[in-house]
Amino acid sequence: MKELIIAFGLFLFIEGILYALFPSKMKNTLKKLELIKDSQLRTGGLVFVLLGFIIIYYVKS
């Protein structure tokens, strides 16, 4: 459970750094998300979930 809280904290830290350093670029990036189909976002999300799971599995074993 401790690792999950640390991972969430790192996620928030990285997101915060991006918005703090590049606010206008982040706005443009979020506007571009509207142009991407839901199925493409879903597929990309699943790919990242699988990659994250594989990384965690190998680091923990």
Sequence and secondary structure as in RCSB ss.txt:
>XXXX:A:sequence
MKELIIAFGLFLFIEGILYALFPSKMKNTLKKLELIKDSQLRTGGLVFVLLGFIIIYYVKS
>XXXX:A:secstr
 HHHHHHHHHHHHHHHHHHHH HHHHHHHHHHHTTS HHHHHHHHHHHHHHHHHHHHHHH 
